[in-house]
Amino acid sequence: MNGSLAIRNQQISAIVPDGTAGIYRPLDFSGPVQVTATLKEMNGFNGRFRRYDHSLLVRNNGSLNTGYGLHFTRGDDHFSDSAIRVVDGVTEVASVSIPLQFGSSIRVSATFESNGRISGRIDSGGGSHDFSFGPRSVVSSGSNFAYQSSFADGRADSYTFARMDDVSLSTAPAPPAPPTRAVPTPMPPREGAKNLILVTHGWRGGGEDSASAVQRMVHALSDHVDTSEWQIVPYDWSSDADTVSPGVAGTRAIGIGRQRGLEIVAAGYEKVHLIGHSAGSWLIDGIADQLNKETEVQLTFLDAYVPNGHALLGDTADWAEHYVDNRLVPGTNETLTHAFNVDVTELDVRDLSVNPKTRVEQVHGWPVEWYIDSIRTPSGTGSTAYGFGHALAIEATGHLPSEAVYPANVRVSLPVDAASSSAIVHGATLLVEAPASQQAEVATVWHAPVALSMLTQQVSSLDDVTFPTDEAVELNTTSSAWMSGLLEVSEPANMLSMRTILPAGADGILTVYLDEVLVAELDPTVLFGEYYVTYLGFDLIPGIHSLALRLDSPTGFETSVEISQFQLGMIPEPTSLLGAWLLAWYPSARRRRVANF
């Protein structure tokens, strides 16, 4: 527009003094757009520096002085008059003088929304300034993005020309899709046996190794249990466990377990023993939540995922036990408050270097392997059970273990050193103290909370989506409500944390997407909690990423949620696969057995 612009050193630059010119390109402005660019000074009168007269415009029609957008101005370094102005064609509709004085360059990040709202940030000379101009009616109606600038003042011995560098245009992310879930496998029909043993896997548990472990355990049980009395069921929920983020699998596991629990109640089993590995621990715990008090319920957790110190598993069982490996995998070394805990780490004498599986997979799976061995060789030569494992199973003894002998919230390590503490054998009095954790604490480095109101790009409806504060958003709906935006990430991240406030009785499902990948799913019908922390399932690199939040009402009744303290963070990972195993999932609520009659 008006010529006299050129690309020099990969920058758009004026090439003559005095005048105005611009450059444009077609841009679909049906939804919001984020623009980032570095704008550089030009000289003013007598060669003085720090002069600015640059514009970034949407809805430009291919001519100068048309379009809607931002106009950045400063007289020169003789003046402290830096300002941001909003123009609509030749009309200035808003302006703000800012304390940050433009230096030799300014880095602009701005979001243009279809309702006329413009917000963003300017960085210059080590300082920054956030700005926001509210919605307004816009007259300009072109279909281009444009950069426009005046030229260097010709009244100088030499010229410094206005330039634009590192420009990028990002259109708004698509509205988030509604959450989809597989139809879980129902329980098989009862086959005459009056009691039930159920064995299940964990997150991403449909792989060959995990499926093999479940089947090997089922085969071992079939060889050592009276199958006329006990029906043995391997339960596969891999269609819901195969998620990018383990937090999603953890939430779904509870809901699936609750559904299977109702089926087990209807089948009328007298005694139930549920065995779950990793995130599958939440599935068997969900089953236990549904069983009535006439059913004897034993839970066996194998290296359960319960990070952040919230060990609520087992609180609705008649008796629960937890076999744990304390190596390498954060989030799997908790002493469960409602279970008898046994550390079997030292019993692993395998040469891990000869196994093609990763070390993480081997150590996290060791409690499973040990429990299978305890079924096959409960005592005698070659046994490492020491009276634990399947020797305590209700199907092996005919009754639940004594809480006086095997109390909850106590942890012992095997093998027990009889010289320094009382030997523990089946039925003996417990005198061993719970040892301190041998696993080094892995701390997450959290980024600053995201100002959700500043990054908003699209919303389902202004009635559905409101912003109580800059860092909070409230979604209200009888069907679905959503917001999507572009998030600038300055540091690598692999963790997500947020605070969610739902009214009592809420039944909405909240989903969170990063770059259109589902990374969090909260369902208050199975889990009430204020804080939610999860491993993303991948490393988010610095740059611009799409973020979307969606609330769905499955019943059609009004539901709402307030989301705040939305933060990304980074947890150190010895290997990439450690992160793939890390379930930092924060179940911060109590659950109750719902069929307690």
Protein Blocks (a to p, Z undefined) as FASTA:
>chain_A
ZZjiaceehiacdfbeeidddddddddfkbccdddddddddddehhiahiacddddehie
hiahiajddddddfblmbccbccdddehjacfbdcddfbdcdfbdcddddddfkopacdd
ddeehiacdddddddddfblcfbdcdddddddfbbfbdcddddehiacdddddddddddd
dddddddddehiabdcdddddehilbmklmmmmmmmmmmmmmmccfklpccddddfklmm
mcfblklmmmmmmmmmmmmmmmmmmnopabdcdddehjllmmmmmmmmmpcfkbccdddd
ehiacehhiafghklcfbdcddddfehiahiacccfkbccddfklmpmcdfklpmbdfkl
mmmmmmmmmmmmmmmmmgcehiaklopajllpmklnopacdfklmcghiacdddddfklm
ccddehiacfbdcdddfbdcddddddddddfklmpmbdfbfklpccfbfkbccdddfkbg
cdddddddfbdcfbdcddddddehiabdcdddeehiafbdcdfklogcfbdcddehiacd
edddddddddddfkopacddddehiacdddddfbfklmmmmccdddfbdcddfklZZ
